[in-house]
Amino acid sequence: MTKVKICGLTRSEDIQCANRVKPDFIGMVFYPKSKRAVTAKQAAQLKAQLAPNIKAVGVFVNAEIDFITKLAQTGIIDVIQLHGDEDADYISKLHMKLADVSTPIIKAIRVRDAESLRTLEQYSVDFFLFDTYKPGLYGGTGERFNLELENVNIPKPYFIAGGLDASNVAQVIGDNPKAYAVDVSGGVEDSAIGLKDAQKMADFVAQVR
């Protein structure tokens, strides 16, 4: 069954809803320029409220490696998502720092065209996440990318993100039956206030399940 990640949780209410609707992963964003950014202190408080069977993903954009490893080593995050311009050398250094903890790594690829997917082999990671390319933005575009993934050689399990919501996720899964997971953020928010909407979160998970 396709797994679910709900990203950009910032409040206790979001965590409580996640505990009810039971996605497989929740994401906390550690990118200061994001409207969904949290601090390490806030993330620790949120993680303490999270059901133990839901994995907490830390989302980073070109972050200091020591900052990432501290969050992993202290158990604030269970999975690392690199959503910036991190290259193979950066990931190698991160692996060395994580030698004493087993923390899976997701590398986000911003899909512009087929060329975007031709260098996947260089990344020593556990998962890929395919998101929509938009100049100057690291995720959060709210837009789908127009590229079929089924005919692409993808060497690791992958997440699909970008413009998903309860109205289209079933179709996306149908078009990408090999996808490991789907990832949603803006699609489960009240657009008027920019905060997670409990009913939209529940509807999204229900559609995937």
Residue, then its C-alpha position, 0 to 999 in steps of 0.5 A: m500500500t502506498k504510504v503517506k507523508i503529511c509535511g509542514l506540521t507546526r502546531s500541537e493541533d496538527i500532531q493531534c490530528a496526525n495521531r488520529v488519521k495515522p499517516d506513515f510520516i509527518g514532516m517538520v521544516f527546518y528551512p527558515k525561509s519557509k512559512r512552515a518553518v519550526t525551530a529545534k525546540q518547537a520540533a522537540q515539543l511536537k515530536a514528544q506528542l507524536a504517536p510512536n508508529i509515525k515517523a518524523v521527517g526533518v526537512f532541510v535546505n542546504a543546512e549545516i550538517d552538524f545541525i542535522t546530525k544533532l536533531a537525528q542523534t537526539g531523536i527529534i527526527d527519525v528521517i532526514q529529507l534534503h530538499g536543497d542543492e545537496d550534492a553527493d559529497y555533502i551526502s557522503k559527509l552527512h553519512m560519516k556524521l551519522a555513523d552512530v545512528s541509523t537515520p534514513i535519508i530522502k533526497a528531493i529532486r525538483v523535476r524540470d524535465a527528463e534530464s532532472l532524473r538522469t543523475l540519480e545514481q550519484y546519490s547514496v540515499d535511501f529514498f528519492l522525493f520528486d517535487t515540482y521545479k520552480p525557480g527560486l523555490y525549494g518545494g511548496t510550489g503547490e503545482r504538479f510536474n508533468l513527467e511520467l515516472e514509470n518509464v524512468n529507472i529509479p534506483k530507490p523507492y520514491f515519494i511523489a510531491g507537488g500539488l497533491d490533495a484529496s481530489n487528485v491523489a488517487q489518480v496520481i497513485g494510479d498513474n504511478p503504482k510503483a511510488y513508495a509514498v505520496d507527500v502533501s502539505g499545502g493540499v491539506e491546508d486552509s488556504a485562507i489562513g495557511l494552517k493545516d486543516a484537520q478535515k483535509m488531512a483526514d480526507f487525504v489519508a482516506q483517499v490514499r488508503 
